[in-house]
Amino acid sequence: MTTTTPSPPPKLRFEHVHKEFSVRAAGRGRGARTAFTALDDFTLDVPAGEFLTVVGPSGCGKSTLLDLLGGLTRPTSGRILLDGEPITGPGLDRGVVFQQYALLPWRTARANVEFGLQAKGVGRKERAALADEHLELVGLAGFADRYPHELSGGMKQRVAIARSLAFDPEVLLMDEPFAALDAQTRESLQDELLRIWRATGKTIVFITHGIDEAVYLGQRVAIMTPRPGRLQTVRTIDLDRSGDDVRSTARFGRLRHEIWSALHADATSTAASAATSAATSDAGDPTPAADVSPRELEASRA
Ligand SMILES: Nc1ncnc2c1ncn2[C@@H]1O[C@H](COP(=O)(O)OP(=O)(O)OP(=O)(O)O)[C@@H](O)[C@H]1O
């Protein structure tokens, strides 16, 4: 008799997630409101230990997706499951790292990392030890007693990552965490993050505007459509990361171009339909351009 081993449940499951916001209805009288769809029928499984990156044009609902994951807001319909349980609010099973480091300026690096541990009820001694261990993990051993204003942008973001990891969340949620950093610091933090991910085996959902960043970090890249945000496609990144300069390889270039093309196809069709509706109607919201810079456009054509 043959027995089949059931596949493990996903760490995260998005089931037909739909999110609407109530917004003012232009031209329909004072106080009139209308529903604005930010996310539409988003369905995706994220296996335990996966590094998933999410790209999409500006305004497509990436941050909304992360807010839903963080439990800061609830889906209008559909649900998000973490280990099979619906997310209904914030919790220490999820660590969040934002673009702005959100460190407490009056606390040292160590005391910032201890913050989440305090909330979890960890005792003083253990807190300090865990904080030091995680500061070391992000390469900041020796900086524990510095205050945020005494640290560079990259170091502050390292502290924010250490703080999120210290309370041992199931999932790490990152909303453009390196966007405010210079290119060199960004690249070194990307490498640090990959190292930390390999060392900890955490499930990571990482939102980014950068196609390069999405390809470099992600095991899979989820590509979203322009407003309302839907999942257009999920691309597996089968990249050999063992070499020195992975970003210069032909494989990296091809993957990058595929994702750029998918985003660009959406932007073109949205622009065309926006032009058509602008010609037939004087109402409506301006359509955001795809979040691909002219430099990226040039690079992927090259
Ligand atoms: N609280 C809110 N009320 C009304 N509309 C909202 C609210 N939050 C977000 N939106 C709208 O939902 C859409 C998605 O916003 P979101 O911030 O998730 O996009 P994004 O993809 O993260 O954008 P960006 O890449 O520019 O940061 C946008 O059109 C935005 O205006």
The ligand as a Gaussian input file, in Angstrom:
#p B3LYP/6-31G(d) Opt

LIG

0 1
 N       -6.726000      54.800000       3.901000
 C       -6.955000      54.943000       2.603000
 N       -8.066000      55.572000       2.154000
 C       -8.321000      55.706000       0.839000
 N       -7.519000      55.237000      -0.132000
 C       -6.394000      54.602000       0.244000
 C       -6.046000      54.429000       1.618000
 N       -4.865000      53.766000       1.684000
 C       -4.493000      53.540000       0.407000
 N       -5.419000      54.049000      -0.449000
 C       -5.369000      53.964000      -1.909000
 O       -5.203000      52.607000      -2.267000
 C       -4.312000      52.508000      -3.381000
 C       -3.162000      51.594000      -2.998000
 O       -2.317000      52.281000      -2.060000
 P       -0.950000      51.648000      -1.541000
 O       -0.323000      52.644000      -0.650000
 O       -1.224000      50.302000      -1.017000
 O       -0.145000      51.531000      -2.907000
 P        1.402000      51.166000      -3.143000
 O        1.437000      50.168000      -4.232000
 O        2.043000      50.814000      -1.860000
 O        1.942000      52.570000      -3.655000
 P        3.454000      53.151000      -3.647000
 O        4.269000      52.157000      -4.425000
 O        3.315000      54.465000      -4.351000
 O        3.887000      53.265000      -2.216000
 C       -3.874000      53.914000      -3.731000
 O       -4.646000      54.379000      -4.812000
 C       -4.191000      54.726000      -2.490000
 O       -4.547000      56.044000      -2.820000

